């Protein structure tokens, strides 16, 4: 309902991925939600995705992989750029970029992103908005300074403000926080500063730092969530080459402050009075990495990291990577290591915030620990003049201890969080192919098969295997591009397809399917190039008009009969028509024959937004 985005790599959710801007880490559990927002595409040179563990170098949040957003160098960026588009749903987006020289000493890249959507759309007629209304602005600025001997000094900053809400179509801000009309309203203020400074010494030494401040004011129905998060991070590295050894030695310090109005920061005093207890965590660490050139075609990377967490004590994470360049067109890589992640549920898991279920935390949550192995093989083939075909295949295995997962199954009124009394496994294989032909045709296609499961000790003491919710067994993606030179016209057809996911049902009588169907999102875009300075583009998103409502049966009987919605009891968001027994469980009645209660997010596995056209223009000076 709040349209919160996320990133999954190798079957792992967003908080397992580290996001960096020009190699500078955004150290925050919210980085995968907000870290990719608001940087104009005209300022981005490329985006690098590194799958597999990297905790030995970057610490927490680097279990699943890394995403590095690399911005353009001043000589590559346009003096002025603009990208403006709108859709048939009346969504409007504007990206503006400016490249300035400040004398001979510095260069500044400035980007502004603005997004606006204010139409209440309810195509499935369940009384709720199909798409979150949003008003968002983000300002990004990066300074590059010219120093003696080309030493690096780079500073970047970003500010984001967002006002978004979803809920009953009759909601307005006068109902914010009340039990009259249901709405989920989020005000977000976030700013961050990042920097990279090369020390003025002969040795190759760098100091990287970041600071982010996140302020969130949210309501979910009549439940308030007010939170502040501040994270400061600094890291000093020394890169030293000794013969066949390329050493990287470093020390890091991370400080995290978190405070909210939930049970996560409450402490019961001696007199029984509830006291606010903001979380303050300090984590110093040291690491060593050695890349060894074993032979012309073989290299080995060994790394280890030690951190001391003020709440959880000693954390040790080793890592090993091996690269074999069999030929110029054949490369084999093996990456293995351990990972750890300090979890903050209320900044990482949106489900913990919804007002529809009570959150229950069992015991003190310990950090998740993992062992990871990733095998990767790349093959390139030259097919005649100018035609190139490349394959990339990967296989991975991740084993978790202390994994923290939400349990929706034990009690439909609650989300229960606890460390798994057992272990979790994420494993899979993927194959991707890229074909580039001299006639302008490009094809990228890939498929991934995953097996994600947990094993936990049941009441009888035996280990029981189960599949977590919202994890698909397989997925595939493709992108087909063709450039018609005579017309200066580019055509792009992209899509993805997802296998079934297990979904959170509310009772044994819940009429909604336990597994999602196979579903696909497909898009087409046409781009006309008017020289080097401008282009016009347009097309259709979600060609198949797929939404979650397509897979949900209409309510057959009782109150709300005929409504077809993925939101359980959308007509009764404050559960006024729900009857509870003495044990607290829902009692089926003639008005509620399926024993359901309002649940806006438990069944959210795909989009609510259907087919739409878009049209835009890009200008570069």
N, C-alpha and C positions, 0 to 999 in steps of 0.2 A: 504493500500500500504506500510505503514511503519511497519506493523507487530507488532503493539503495543498491549500488553496483558492487561487484566483487570480482576477484580474479582466482581462477583455479589452475594450478600447474600439477600435473601428474596425480590428479585426484585429491589434492590438498587445497584447503580453502585459503582465502586471501591472507590471513595473518601469518601463514607459513612462508610468504614470499617477501623479500626485501625489495623496496623500490629506491632507486638512486637517480639523481639528476647530475649528469656529467661526472659520474663516479662518486658523488657525495651522497651519503645515505640519508634518507628520510626515516629516522628511527622512530617509528610509531606504529601501534597496532592498527591505526586508521589510515596508514599510508596507501593501502591498496584500494580504499574507498575514495580518498581525496587526492592521493599522490599523482594521479594521471589527469586530474581535472584542471582545466583552465590555462594550460600552456598552448598558445596558438600553434597549429600544425605548421605554419609557415616558418617558425623558428626552430623546428625539430629537424635535425639532420637524419637521424635514424633511431630505432629502438632495438636494443639488444636484449634477447631473452636467454638466460642461462639456466638450464634445468639441473636439478640435483643439489646436494648439500654444499653450503658455503659458510657454515657456522664458525669454522676455525678462523676465518678472516673477518667476518662481519658480525658474528655473535647471533643473538636472538633474532627471530623473523627471517632467517636465511636457511630454513630447513628444506623447503620445496624448490627454491631457486631465487634468481635475481632478475629484475627488470631494470635496465639502465636506459634512461631517456637522455640522449646525447643531443644537445642543442648545437646550432650551427656556429661556425667560427665567423668572426666579423666579415672576413673577405668573401664568405659564401652567402651571407644573408642579404636580402634586398634592403635598400634604404627605407622603403615603405611597402608594406604588404597588407592586404585586406581579403578576408574570406567571409562572405555573408550569404546565408541561405535561409529558406523557410520551407515548411512542409504544409501539406493539405490539412493537417490537424492544427494549423496555426501555431506551430513551434517556430521560434525565430532565434537564430544564433549568429553572432558576429565575432570574428577574430581579427584583431588589428596588431600589426607588428611594426616596430620602428628600430632602425639600426643607426646609431649616432657615434661619431668620433668626438671625443673631448680632448681637443688639442692633439699632441703626439703621445700623451701619457696613458690614455684610456679609451676604451670603446664600450658602449652601452647597448644592450639588446633589451627592448621593452615590449611586452606583449599584454594585451587586454582581451579578455574573453567575456562575452555577455550572452546569457541564455534566458529566454522568456517563454513561458507557456502558461496561459491563464484561462483556457477554456475547460469547462466542466463537461466531460464526455462520458456517457454511460450507454455503450452500445449493447451490453448484455442485460440491461434493464433490471439490475439488482439493487439500484438505489445508491451505488457507490461509484466513485470516479474510476474509470478504467486506467487513467494515466495521472500521475502526480502533477499538480500544478507547481511550477517552479519559477523563481526569480533569482538568478545567480550572476554574480560578477566576480572575476578573478583578475588580479594584476600581477604580472611576473616581470622581474627585472634582473638582468645579469650584467655585472661589470667585469671586464677583462682589462688588467693593467699591464702596460709594457714596462718590463724591468730589465736591468742589466743581465747580460748573458742568457736572455730569453727565459729567465726564471718565471715560474707560474705564480700568479696571484689572481684569484677569481672569487667574486662575491655574488651571491644570488639571494633574492628575496621574493616572497609571494604572499599575497593577501587574498583570502577568499571569504565572501559573504554569500550565504544562501538562505532563502526563505522558501520552504516547500511544504505542501500539505496534500493529503489524500484522505478520503472518507466519504461520508454521506453527502450527496450532491446539494443538500439544503444547508450544509455547514458553512459558517463564516466565522471570522475571528472573534465575534462576540460570544461564541460558544466554546472558545479555547479553554480547555481544562474543566469543562462542565459535563454533566451526565444528561444533557438535554438532547444534543445531536452529536454523533460520533465523528471525530476527526483525529488524524495524526498529523501534528504540526511541528516542524523542526526549524529552529533558527540556529544557524551555524556561523560562527566567526572563527577563522583560523588564519594564523600568519606564521611564517617560518623564514629563517635565515640560514644559508648554507655558505660555506667557504672552503677554499683550498689554497694553502700558502706554502710555497717552497722556501725553505730556510736559506739564508744567504751564506751558505757554507759550501765547501768543495764537494762534500758527500751529497748523495741524492736523498734528501730528507724532506718530508711533507707533513704539514699539520692540517688535518681536515676537521671541520666542526659543523654542527648544526644545532638549531634550537627551534622548537615549534611550540606554539601555544594554541590550544583548541578549547573553545568555549561553546557549549551546546545547551540550548534551552528548548526542551521538547515536551510535548504532551501526547499521550496515547489514550484517547478517550478522556477519562477524568484522572488518569495517572500522570504525574509530573516526573520528568527526568531532567535534572539540572546537574551538569557536570563540567569540570575543568580538568584539562590534562596539559602538563608542561613537561617537555623532555629536552634535556641538554646532553649533547654528545660531543666528545672530542677524541681524536685519534692521531697519534704521532707515528710515522713510519720511516724506516731507513732501508733503502734499497741498495744492496751492495753486491757486486759481482766479484767472485773469487774463483778464477779458473773456470771449471765446468759448473760451478755453483752460482745460482742467482738467489741471494738471500733477501728475504723481506722480514724485518724485525719491527715489532710495533707494540705500543701500549695504548690502551683506550680507557675512557671513563664515561659512564652513563649515569645520569640522574633523572629519575622519573617522579613526578608529583601527580597524584590523581585524587580528586575529591568529587563526590556526588551526594545525592540525597537518598541513596538506596542502602540496603542492608550490607552492601560491600564495604562501606566506610562507617559502619556503626559499631560502637563498643559499649557493652553494658557495664556500668560502674558498680562499685561495691554496694551502693545504696539502691541498685536496680535501675538507676537513671540511665537513659540512652545518651551516649556521648558521641559527638562526631569524631571520627578517627581517620583523617586523611592519610592516604598511602604515600609514603616517601621511601623510595628505593634507590640505593646507590650501588653501582656495579663497576668496579675497576677490573681491568683485565690486561693480560699480556699475551702476545702470540709470536710464533716463529714459523716462517714458510721457506722452504728450500726447493728451488726448481733445478734439477740436476740434468745436464746433457749427457746421457749415457753413451750415445753414439749418434751418427748423423741422422738416423731415423727414429731414435728412441729418446724420450725424455720422461723424467719422473718428478712428481711434485709431492713433497711431504710437508705436512703442516700440523701444528698443534696450538691449542689456545687454552688458557686458564682464566676463568673469571671467578670473582667472589661476589655473590649476591647477598646484600645485607639482610634479606629475608630468608634465603634458602641455602646459603653457604657456598661450598666449593662446587664449581662446574668445570669439567675438563672435556674438551672436544677435539679429538684428533681428526686428520683428514689425509687422504692419499689419492693422487691422480696420476694416471699413466697414459702417455700418448705415443702411438706407433704410426709414423708416416710411411705406410707400406710402399706407396708410390706417390707421385704428385697428385694423383686422382683418387687415392685410397687412404683414408685416415681412420684409425681405431682409437677410441678413448675409453678409459675406465676411471670412474670417479666414485670414491667410497669415503664415508666418514660418519661421524656422529653429530647429532644436533640437539639443541635444547630450545625450549620456548617458555617464557614466563607469560602466563595467560592473564588477561584482564577481560572478563566476560562482557562487561558493560561498554567497552569500547570496541569490541571485536565481533560480538554476536548480536545482531539486531533482534533475534528472537527473544533474547533476555529482556528486551525493553517493552515488548508489546503488552498492552494492558489486559489482554484476553486471558492469559495464564499467569499463575503465581510462580515466581522463581524460588526454587529451593536449592540451597547449596549444602551438600553433605560433607562435613569435615573441612579441614584446611586443604585447599587445592595446591598440590605440589607441581613443580614445573614438569612439562612433558619432556621426555627424552626419546631420542630415536637413533636408529642405525640405518644408514642409507647406502645403497649401491646403485650405480647408473652406468650402463654400457651403451656406447654410442658408436655407430659406424657410418661413414660418409663415402659415397662412390660417385664419381663424375665421369660422364661419357661424352665424347665429342662425336656428334652425328653429322658428318658432312661439313660443308662450309657454313659456319656461323650458327649451327644448331647445337645446343648444349642440354644434356639431360643429367640431372643429379638426383641421387637418392640419399635419404638420411633415415636410419632406423635406430631406435632406442629401446632398451629394456631396463626396467628399474624395480627396486624392491625397497620398501621402507617398513621398519619394524618399530612400533611405539610401545614405550612403557609410560605409565601414568597418564595415558591419553584422557583428555577431558572432552566429553561429548554430551550434548543435551539429550536427555531421555524423555521422549514424548509419549512412550507406550505405557509406562507404569501407572500414570494417573492423568486422565485427559484434562484435569484442571490445572496441572502443573507442568513446568519444565524443570527437571531435576538434574543438576550438574554435580558430578563427582569424578574423582580419578577412577579410571577403569580398573576393576579388580581382575586383571588379566592383561591382555595386550591387543594392539591393533595392527593391521597389516594393510599396506597399500602397494599393489604391484601391477605391472602392466607392460605392454609393448606398443610401440607406435612406428608407423612407416609414413614418410613424406616424400613426395616426388616433385621436382621442378623441371619444367621443360621451357626453354627459351629458343625461339626459332627466328631466323633472319628476316622472315616476312612480317614480323610484328606480332606473332602469336605467342602468348605466354600462358602456361598452365601450372598451377600449384594445387596439389591434392594431397590429403593426408587422412589417416585413420588411426584411432587409438582404441585399444582394448584394455580394460582395467578390471581388476578384481579387488574390491575394497571390502574388508570385513573386520569385525572385532570378535574376540573371544573373552568371555567373562564367566566367572564362577557363579553358578546358580545356587538356589537354596539348598540343594542336595550336595553341593560341594563339587559337582562335575563342571568342566569347562564347556560352555555352550557358545556356538558360533552364530552370529547374526550380522546382517548387513545394515549399516547406518542409513538414515534417510538422506534423500537428495544426492545420491551418488549413482551415476549411470554406469553401465558396464561397457558401453562403447560409444564413440562419437566419431564423426568424420567432417572434414571441411574441404572446401575447394574455392579456387579463384581462377576464372578464365578471362584473359584480357586480349584484346585485339586492337591494333592501331591501323586505321585506314589512312595512309599517308596522303592520298590525293584529296581527301576531304578534311584533313587535319582533325579527324574524329577518333576518339578512343571509346571502346566499349568494354565494360567490366561487369562480369556476372559472378557473384559470390554467394556462398551458402554454407550452411552447416546442418547436420542432422544428429539427433541425440537418441540414444537408446532409453529404455524404460528406467525410471528411478522409483525407489520405494518412497512412499509419501506418508505423512503423519495423519492417521485417522483418529477420530475422537471416541469411537466406541465400536463394539462388535457389530452394531446395527448400522453404522455409518454407510450410506448407500454409495458413496463416492468410491471409485476404483482405488485399490491399494497401490497400484503401480501406474505411472504415467504411460501414455502411449508413445510410440515412436513419432517424433515431431521434427519439423525442419523450418528454418528461417532462410529465405532466399531473397536476393536483392539484385537489381540491375541499374547500371549508371552509364550515361552517355556524357562524354566530355569533348567540347569543341575548343580547340586551341587557336586563339587569335594572335599568334606570334608568341614572343617570349614574355610579354607583359600582362596578358590577361587571358582568361578562359571562362567559358560558361558550362555549367554541368547541371544535370538533372536526371531523374529516374524514379524508381519505385522501390520502396522498402517493404519487406514482408509480403512478397508476391503471392504467397499461398494464403494470406490473411489468417495465419494461425494464431490462436490465443488459447489460454488455459480453459476458458469456458467451453471450447469445442469438445473437450473430453469429459465434462461433468454432466451427469444426468439431471434433468429437472426434478425438483422435489415432487414426489408422487402423491403425498397425503399430508394432512396436518396443516398447521399454520405455515404460510408461505408457499403453498402448493403451486407448482407451475414455474417457480423461479429457478433459473439455471445459472448458478454462480459458484465459483471456487471458494467463496467466503461462506463458511458455515453460519447459518442463521443470520444472514445479512440484514434481515428485517427486525432483528432484536439484538442490537449491539451491546446493550447493557444487561442482557440475560434476565429481563423482568419476567419472561414467560417460562423460565427454566425452573424445574422443581428438583431439589436436592434431598437425598435421603439422610438418615441420621449418621451414616458413615461418610457423608460428604459427597457421595457419588450421585450422578445425574439419574433421575428416575424417568423412564419413558412414560409419556402421557399421550392422550389423543391429539393434543396440539403439537407435541414433540415426540412422535413415535420412534424416532431414531436415536433418542438420548444424546442430543448434540447441544453444544453451547457455542456462542460466538467465537470465531477463530479467524482473524483476518490474514494471517501469515503462514500458518502451518502447511497449507497446500500450495504454496507459491513455488513453482518449479520452472516457469517460463513466462513469456510476456502476456500482458493484458492488452497491449497496444497492437491493433491490427494493421492492415495494409494502408499505405500512405504514399503520396507523391512528394517529391522535393525538387527544388530549383535553387541554384546558387551561382555566384560569380566570384572569381579570384582575380585579384589585381596585384601586380608586382612592379615596383618602380626601382 
